[in-house]
Amino acid sequence: MTELDDQHRSAQAVDPAPRPDTDPEAAAAVAADPALLPGTASIQRRTLIVLVISQVIGTIGVGVAPSIGVLLAGEVTDNEAWAGLARTASTLGAALAGIPLGTLAAHRGRRFALTSGWWTAATGSALLVPAAQWSLMVPMFIGLLMIGVGSAVALQARFAATDLAPRQRKARALSLVVWVGTLGSVLGPNLGLPGKAISAGTGLSVYAAAFLIAATTLGLAGLIVFIWLRPDPLLALMDRTSSDAAPPPVTSARTGRLRRIFEELKVNRRARYAVLAILTAQIVMVSLMTITPVHLSRQGDTVTIIGLTISLHIAGMYALAPVVGTITDRFGPRATVGVGIIILLASFLIGGLRPSDTTAIVASLILLGVGWSFVNVAGSALFSAVVSDEARASAQGGVDAMSNLCGATAAFAAGPLLVLTSFSTLAVLAGVLMFPLMVATVRAEAR
């Protein structure tokens, strides 16, 4: 709660600012940062509390997909090709949900969008209960696709944390929501343990019981947002920035929404840099993370070692997020992305040079997670800060959709590439993919 209290005290310090309707300088300051308006601090504090609680509970349900969902896919399909498609179904669901959730937020607010997403994921998890119990292939695919929406919601929640955050603290607000997801990401893959207890009392299979727990947590996360995310942070931001401007035209067609996103990127160089950072980090991280369990299994490592490796990787992704947020606010996104690039290259070097050494692979995966955290948090905070208010929610949803789609593509391609080449070759390819981001970082503005 320290971070929440710091946010509250910081915002309270600017609340007594001169009224913008009587002071031209105050009006200019508010135009640059609407968080300076009186009353915004209390809304931001309440928003962060609700997002933190719902994020912890919701990500427990989301975390079941890349672990138990993958095992279920292999058991139900009994075919490696179909199992590969099933593994990417939840990631694809997150990609497909990004833009619709952003559009819902733009038109109805964060509360409506986040609630709809959590409850859609809960429905998918509930559908996976009978799919796991009776090995039903089609319901399994649909359920994994729907539970993937929860990943998109967890991503959108980090942007919701920045809506009313003071400009100099946006990265810390975003990183707090990313960080608290660590608990759910660690607990979710282990729902098989309480699933055994439920299985013994209900007759459900362990997998079915695990998805039943996930459905409950996802539904509860949506209920928390629905009841307590009031006032809505995005709608409050719009109220504070649109008093002197006409509302943007509403475009109902998906192509129109996509056009708005790309138009924003076309004219906003800093937004393009932020998107490049987010997508690059996602591609290299997902491709190596997805294939590492297969690589370790091939060389004879146990399931325990493989599980520990992935758990340490996830800890690297999220555990340092508040530190990364503070560094981003203090030194700027460009410097933070630069540090992330160095860490990612170190990861590729260690894994590429010693692919048969399990200890080296574990170290490589930890660094992969930490490097992803630096680049992703800095890129996301920069994008949230520089995107126009008119395109904010839709553009954020579009970025999340692109990120998840790139991740799904990378995950699907990593398997055949490992078969045709080697883990070292994949590490080299990941390093090559970093080159455009390295060039852009050298050329980017320092702040």
BASE-512067 format. One line per 10 residues: number of its first residue (from 0); their letters; for each residue x negated, y negated, z negated of C-alpha. Coordinates in nm, 2 decimals. Each point is the difference from the previous one (the first is absolute). Layout:
<sites>
NUM) A) X Y Z ~ ...
</sites>
This chain:
<sites>
0) MTELDDQHRS) 0.00 0.00 0.00 ~ -0.30 -0.23 -0.02 ~ 0.01 -0.07 0.37 ~ 0.37 -0.09 -0.02 ~ -0.07 -0.23 -0.29 ~ -0.28 -0.17 0.19 ~ 0.23 -0.05 0.30 ~ 0.26 -0.15 -0.23 ~ -0.24 -0.24 -0.18 ~ -0.16 -0.10 0.33
10) AQAVDPAPRP) 0.33 -0.08 0.16 ~ 0.13 -0.18 -0.31 ~ -0.30 -0.23 0.01 ~ 0.11 -0.13 0.34 ~ 0.37 -0.01 -0.08 ~ -0.01 -0.35 -0.16 ~ -0.13 -0.14 0.33 ~ 0.15 -0.33 0.12 ~ 0.33 0.03 0.17 ~ -0.05 0.02 0.38
20) DTDPEAAAAV) 0.31 -0.22 0.06 ~ -0.17 -0.29 -0.18 ~ -0.37 0.05 0.07 ~ -0.13 0.03 0.36 ~ -0.32 0.17 -0.11 ~ 0.21 0.26 -0.20 ~ 0.22 0.05 0.31 ~ -0.31 0.08 0.21 ~ -0.13 0.24 -0.26 ~ 0.33 0.18 -0.02
30) AADPALLPGT) 0.02 0.02 0.38 ~ -0.34 0.18 -0.01 ~ 0.09 0.22 -0.29 ~ 0.37 0.04 -0.10 ~ -0.11 0.18 -0.32 ~ -0.07 -0.34 -0.14 ~ 0.37 -0.08 -0.03 ~ 0.14 0.00 -0.36 ~ 0.18 0.33 -0.09 ~ -0.20 0.21 0.24
40) ASIQRRTLIV) -0.23 0.15 -0.27 ~ 0.28 0.17 -0.19 ~ 0.14 0.16 0.32 ~ -0.35 0.12 0.10 ~ -0.06 0.15 -0.35 ~ 0.34 0.19 0.01 ~ -0.07 0.11 0.36 ~ -0.34 0.15 -0.10 ~ 0.15 0.19 -0.30 ~ 0.27 0.15 0.21
50) LVISQVIGTI) -0.24 0.09 0.29 ~ -0.25 0.16 -0.24 ~ 0.26 0.22 -0.17 ~ 0.17 0.11 0.32 ~ -0.33 0.06 0.17 ~ -0.13 0.23 -0.27 ~ 0.32 0.20 0.00 ~ 0.06 0.00 0.38 ~ -0.36 0.10 0.10 ~ 0.04 0.32 -0.21
60) GVGVAPSIGV) 0.26 0.11 0.25 ~ -0.20 -0.12 0.30 ~ -0.31 0.18 -0.12 ~ 0.17 0.34 0.04 ~ -0.01 -0.02 0.38 ~ -0.37 0.02 0.08 ~ -0.05 0.29 -0.25 ~ 0.31 0.22 -0.05 ~ 0.15 -0.12 0.33 ~ -0.31 0.12 0.19
70) LLAGEVTDNE) 0.01 0.34 -0.18 ~ 0.37 0.03 0.08 ~ -0.06 -0.08 0.36 ~ -0.26 0.28 0.03 ~ 0.23 0.25 -0.18 ~ 0.32 -0.08 0.20 ~ -0.15 -0.03 0.35 ~ -0.27 0.28 -0.03 ~ -0.16 -0.17 0.30 ~ -0.29 -0.24 -0.01
80) AWAGLARTAS) 0.12 -0.21 0.29 ~ 0.35 -0.05 -0.16 ~ -0.16 -0.04 -0.34 ~ -0.22 -0.28 0.14 ~ 0.31 -0.18 0.12 ~ 0.17 0.04 -0.33 ~ -0.30 -0.14 -0.18 ~ 0.03 -0.32 0.20 ~ 0.38 -0.03 -0.04 ~ -0.01 -0.20 -0.32
90) TLGAALAGIP) -0.26 -0.24 0.14 ~ 0.21 -0.03 0.32 ~ 0.30 -0.08 -0.22 ~ -0.19 -0.28 -0.17 ~ -0.10 -0.14 0.34 ~ 0.35 0.01 0.14 ~ 0.13 -0.17 -0.32 ~ -0.24 -0.29 -0.01 ~ 0.17 -0.24 0.24 ~ 0.36 0.08 -0.10
100) LGTLAAHRGR) -0.09 -0.06 -0.37 ~ -0.17 -0.32 0.09 ~ 0.31 -0.11 0.20 ~ 0.23 0.09 -0.29 ~ -0.22 -0.21 -0.23 ~ 0.01 -0.29 0.24 ~ 0.38 0.00 0.02 ~ 0.11 0.14 -0.34 ~ -0.30 -0.05 -0.22 ~ -0.26 0.23 -0.17
110) RFALTSGWWT) 0.25 0.15 -0.24 ~ 0.22 0.14 0.27 ~ -0.29 0.12 0.21 ~ -0.19 0.17 -0.29 ~ 0.32 0.16 -0.14 ~ 0.10 0.14 0.34 ~ -0.34 0.14 0.05 ~ -0.03 0.17 -0.33 ~ 0.35 0.15 0.03 ~ -0.07 0.12 0.35
120) AATGSALLVP) -0.32 0.18 -0.12 ~ 0.21 0.15 -0.29 ~ 0.25 0.14 0.25 ~ -0.28 0.15 0.20 ~ -0.15 0.16 -0.31 ~ 0.34 0.14 -0.10 ~ 0.03 0.15 0.35 ~ -0.34 0.17 -0.05 ~ 0.14 0.19 -0.30 ~ 0.22 0.24 0.21
130) AAQWSLMVPM) -0.27 -0.01 0.27 ~ -0.26 0.13 -0.24 ~ 0.24 0.24 -0.17 ~ 0.11 0.18 0.32 ~ -0.29 -0.09 0.24 ~ 0.21 -0.22 0.23 ~ -0.23 -0.15 0.27 ~ 0.22 -0.28 0.14 ~ 0.11 -0.14 -0.34 ~ -0.36 0.02 -0.11
140) FIGLLMIGVG) -0.11 -0.22 0.29 ~ 0.28 -0.25 -0.06 ~ -0.06 0.00 -0.37 ~ -0.38 -0.07 0.04 ~ 0.08 -0.27 0.25 ~ 0.24 -0.17 -0.24 ~ -0.22 0.04 -0.31 ~ -0.27 -0.19 0.20 ~ 0.22 -0.31 -0.02 ~ -0.11 -0.01 -0.36
150) SAVALQARFA) -0.36 -0.06 0.11 ~ 0.12 -0.30 0.21 ~ 0.19 -0.13 -0.30 ~ -0.31 0.02 -0.22 ~ -0.19 -0.19 0.26 ~ 0.27 -0.27 0.03 ~ 0.00 -0.04 -0.38 ~ -0.35 -0.13 0.00 ~ 0.10 -0.28 0.24 ~ 0.31 -0.07 -0.22
160) ATDLAPRQRK) -0.25 -0.07 -0.28 ~ -0.15 -0.28 0.20 ~ 0.32 -0.19 0.10 ~ -0.01 -0.24 -0.29 ~ -0.35 0.05 -0.13 ~ -0.22 -0.31 -0.01 ~ -0.22 -0.02 0.30 ~ -0.32 0.05 -0.20 ~ 0.14 0.32 -0.16 ~ 0.17 0.18 0.28
170) ARALSLVVWV) -0.27 0.27 0.03 ~ 0.02 0.07 -0.37 ~ 0.38 0.03 0.01 ~ -0.02 0.23 0.30 ~ -0.28 0.21 -0.15 ~ 0.20 0.05 -0.33 ~ 0.28 0.17 0.19 ~ -0.24 0.21 0.20 ~ -0.18 0.10 -0.32 ~ 0.30 0.12 -0.20
180) GTLGSVLGPN) 0.08 0.23 0.29 ~ -0.31 0.20 -0.11 ~ 0.20 0.17 -0.28 ~ 0.27 0.12 0.24 ~ -0.25 0.10 0.26 ~ -0.18 0.22 -0.26 ~ 0.31 0.15 -0.16 ~ 0.20 0.06 0.32 ~ -0.23 0.27 0.14 ~ 0.03 0.19 -0.33
190) LGLPGKAISA) 0.38 0.02 -0.01 ~ -0.04 0.37 0.05 ~ -0.08 0.04 -0.37 ~ 0.33 -0.14 -0.14 ~ 0.16 0.17 0.30 ~ -0.09 0.33 -0.14 ~ 0.19 -0.08 -0.32 ~ 0.31 -0.10 0.19 ~ -0.04 0.30 0.23 ~ 0.01 0.23 -0.30
200) GTGLSVYAAA) 0.32 -0.15 -0.13 ~ 0.19 -0.06 0.33 ~ -0.11 0.27 0.24 ~ -0.13 -0.25 0.24 ~ -0.34 0.06 0.17 ~ -0.29 -0.20 -0.14 ~ -0.01 -0.22 0.32 ~ 0.38 -0.06 -0.02 ~ -0.03 -0.10 -0.36 ~ -0.28 -0.24 0.07
210) FLIAATTLGL) 0.20 -0.18 0.27 ~ 0.29 -0.02 -0.24 ~ -0.22 -0.19 -0.24 ~ -0.12 -0.22 0.28 ~ 0.36 -0.08 0.11 ~ 0.08 -0.10 -0.36 ~ -0.30 -0.24 -0.03 ~ 0.06 -0.15 0.34 ~ 0.36 -0.06 -0.08 ~ -0.09 -0.16 -0.33
220) AGLIVFIWLR) -0.25 -0.23 0.16 ~ 0.27 -0.13 0.24 ~ 0.24 -0.05 -0.29 ~ -0.25 -0.21 -0.20 ~ -0.06 -0.22 0.30 ~ 0.37 -0.03 0.07 ~ 0.09 -0.10 -0.35 ~ -0.29 -0.22 -0.11 ~ -0.17 -0.16 0.31 ~ 0.20 -0.32 -0.05
230) PDPLLALMDR) -0.06 -0.27 0.12 ~ -0.13 0.15 0.32 ~ -0.36 -0.13 0.05 ~ 0.01 -0.03 0.38 ~ 0.34 -0.17 -0.01 ~ -0.13 -0.23 -0.27 ~ -0.30 -0.08 0.22 ~ 0.23 -0.07 0.30 ~ 0.21 -0.24 -0.22 ~ -0.31 -0.18 -0.09
240) TSSDAAPPPV) -0.15 -0.04 0.35 ~ 0.31 -0.04 0.22 ~ 0.17 -0.31 -0.15 ~ -0.14 -0.22 0.27 ~ -0.02 0.25 0.29 ~ 0.26 0.17 0.21 ~ 0.02 0.38 -0.06 ~ -0.18 0.21 0.27 ~ 0.23 0.16 0.26 ~ 0.11 0.35 -0.08
250) TSARTGRLRR) -0.10 0.26 0.25 ~ 0.19 0.33 -0.03 ~ -0.19 0.20 0.25 ~ -0.31 0.20 -0.11 ~ -0.19 -0.13 0.30 ~ 0.07 -0.36 -0.12 ~ -0.13 0.08 -0.34 ~ -0.32 0.16 0.15 ~ -0.04 -0.30 0.23 ~ 0.01 -0.24 -0.30
260) IFEELKVNRR) -0.27 0.20 -0.18 ~ -0.23 0.00 0.31 ~ 0.07 -0.36 0.06 ~ -0.11 -0.07 -0.36 ~ -0.32 0.19 0.06 ~ -0.06 -0.17 0.33 ~ -0.03 -0.34 -0.15 ~ -0.13 0.08 -0.34 ~ -0.37 0.10 0.01 ~ -0.03 0.07 -0.37
270) ARYAVLAILT) 0.31 0.23 0.01 ~ -0.16 0.19 0.29 ~ -0.32 0.05 -0.21 ~ 0.21 0.12 -0.30 ~ 0.18 0.25 0.22 ~ -0.32 0.13 0.15 ~ -0.14 0.06 -0.35 ~ 0.32 0.18 -0.12 ~ 0.02 0.23 0.30 ~ -0.37 0.08 0.02
280) AQIVMVSLMT) -0.01 0.10 -0.37 ~ 0.31 0.21 0.04 ~ -0.12 0.19 0.30 ~ -0.34 0.09 -0.13 ~ 0.13 0.08 -0.35 ~ 0.29 0.23 0.11 ~ -0.20 0.18 0.27 ~ -0.28 0.11 -0.24 ~ 0.23 0.05 -0.31 ~ 0.23 0.23 0.20
290) ITPVHLSRQG) -0.27 0.22 0.14 ~ -0.22 0.03 -0.31 ~ 0.22 0.27 -0.17 ~ -0.03 0.21 0.32 ~ -0.37 -0.06 0.02 ~ -0.06 0.10 -0.36 ~ 0.22 0.30 0.03 ~ -0.20 0.12 0.30 ~ -0.32 -0.01 -0.19 ~ 0.15 0.20 -0.29
300) DTVTIIGLTI) 0.09 -0.26 -0.26 ~ 0.29 0.09 -0.24 ~ 0.34 -0.16 -0.01 ~ -0.10 -0.15 -0.33 ~ -0.30 -0.18 0.15 ~ 0.20 -0.12 0.30 ~ 0.28 -0.13 -0.23 ~ -0.26 -0.18 -0.22 ~ -0.16 -0.16 0.31 ~ 0.32 -0.14 0.12
310) SLHIAGMYAL) 0.10 -0.12 -0.35 ~ -0.33 -0.18 -0.03 ~ 0.05 -0.15 0.34 ~ 0.34 -0.13 -0.10 ~ -0.15 -0.15 -0.32 ~ -0.25 -0.18 0.22 ~ 0.28 -0.14 0.21 ~ 0.20 -0.15 -0.28 ~ -0.19 -0.01 -0.33 ~ -0.21 -0.31 0.08
320) APVVGTITDR) 0.28 -0.19 0.18 ~ 0.03 -0.28 -0.28 ~ -0.38 -0.05 0.02 ~ 0.02 -0.02 0.38 ~ 0.29 -0.25 -0.03 ~ -0.20 -0.22 -0.23 ~ -0.31 0.01 0.23 ~ 0.23 -0.09 0.30 ~ 0.15 -0.30 -0.18 ~ -0.35 -0.11 -0.12
330) FGPRATVGVG) -0.22 0.05 0.30 ~ 0.25 0.02 0.29 ~ 0.13 0.28 0.23 ~ -0.30 0.00 0.23 ~ -0.26 0.07 -0.27 ~ 0.22 0.27 -0.15 ~ 0.06 0.17 0.34 ~ -0.38 -0.02 0.05 ~ -0.06 0.19 -0.32 ~ 0.26 0.26 0.10
340) IIILLASFLI) -0.17 0.05 0.34 ~ -0.33 0.07 -0.18 ~ 0.16 0.25 -0.23 ~ 0.18 0.18 0.29 ~ -0.32 0.02 0.20 ~ -0.17 0.15 -0.31 ~ 0.28 0.26 -0.02 ~ -0.04 0.10 0.37 ~ -0.38 0.02 -0.04 ~ 0.01 0.23 -0.30
350) GGLRPSDTTA) 0.27 0.23 0.14 ~ -0.16 0.00 0.35 ~ -0.35 0.09 -0.12 ~ 0.10 0.26 -0.26 ~ 0.33 0.16 0.12 ~ -0.08 0.34 -0.16 ~ -0.07 -0.15 -0.35 ~ 0.33 0.00 -0.20 ~ -0.14 -0.26 -0.24 ~ -0.09 -0.23 0.29
360) IVASLILLGV) 0.35 0.04 0.15 ~ 0.16 -0.09 -0.34 ~ -0.22 -0.31 -0.02 ~ 0.08 -0.09 0.36 ~ 0.38 0.03 -0.07 ~ -0.02 -0.21 -0.31 ~ -0.19 -0.27 0.19 ~ 0.26 0.03 0.29 ~ 0.28 -0.08 -0.25 ~ -0.19 -0.29 -0.15
370) GWSFVNVAGS) -0.09 -0.15 0.34 ~ 0.36 0.03 0.11 ~ 0.11 -0.18 -0.31 ~ -0.23 -0.30 0.07 ~ 0.10 -0.03 0.36 ~ 0.37 0.07 -0.04 ~ 0.06 -0.23 -0.30 ~ -0.19 -0.29 0.15 ~ 0.16 0.04 0.34 ~ 0.35 0.03 -0.15
380) ALFSAVVSDE) -0.05 -0.30 -0.22 ~ -0.13 -0.21 0.29 ~ 0.29 0.11 0.22 ~ 0.25 -0.09 -0.26 ~ -0.16 -0.34 -0.05 ~ -0.03 -0.11 0.36 ~ 0.31 0.14 0.17 ~ 0.28 -0.26 0.06 ~ 0.30 0.00 -0.23 ~ 0.23 0.05 0.29
390) ARASAQGGVD) -0.16 0.33 0.10 ~ -0.12 0.11 -0.35 ~ 0.21 0.31 -0.08 ~ 0.04 0.12 0.36 ~ -0.38 -0.04 0.07 ~ -0.09 0.17 -0.33 ~ 0.23 0.29 0.09 ~ -0.15 0.02 0.35 ~ -0.36 0.02 -0.14 ~ 0.11 0.28 -0.24
400) AMSNLCGATA) 0.16 0.18 0.30 ~ -0.31 -0.03 0.21 ~ -0.22 0.11 -0.29 ~ 0.20 0.31 -0.07 ~ 0.03 0.08 0.37 ~ -0.38 -0.03 0.04 ~ -0.04 0.22 -0.31 ~ 0.24 0.27 0.14 ~ -0.19 0.00 0.33 ~ -0.33 0.02 -0.17
410) AFAAGPLLVL) 0.12 0.29 -0.22 ~ 0.13 0.19 0.29 ~ -0.31 -0.05 0.21 ~ -0.25 0.09 -0.27 ~ 0.08 0.37 0.00 ~ -0.08 0.07 0.37 ~ -0.30 -0.23 -0.02 ~ -0.14 0.20 -0.29 ~ 0.06 0.33 0.19 ~ -0.18 -0.14 0.31
420) TSFSTLAVLA) -0.28 -0.18 -0.18 ~ -0.10 -0.02 -0.36 ~ 0.05 -0.20 -0.32 ~ -0.32 -0.19 0.07 ~ 0.13 -0.10 0.34 ~ 0.32 -0.13 -0.15 ~ -0.20 -0.21 -0.25 ~ -0.20 -0.15 0.29 ~ 0.32 -0.07 0.19 ~ 0.14 -0.18 -0.31
430) GVLMFPLMVA) -0.31 -0.21 -0.01 ~ 0.04 -0.10 0.37 ~ 0.37 -0.10 -0.07 ~ -0.13 -0.24 -0.26 ~ -0.20 -0.20 0.26 ~ 0.28 -0.24 0.11 ~ 0.08 -0.09 -0.36 ~ -0.36 -0.06 -0.08 ~ -0.03 -0.24 0.29 ~ 0.32 -0.18 -0.10
440) TVRAEAR) -0.11 -0.03 -0.36 ~ -0.33 -0.16 0.11 ~ 0.20 -0.25 0.20 ~ 0.28 -0.06 -0.25 ~ 0.05 -0.31 -0.21 ~ -0.17 0.02 -0.34 ~ 0.32 -0.09 -0.19
</sites>
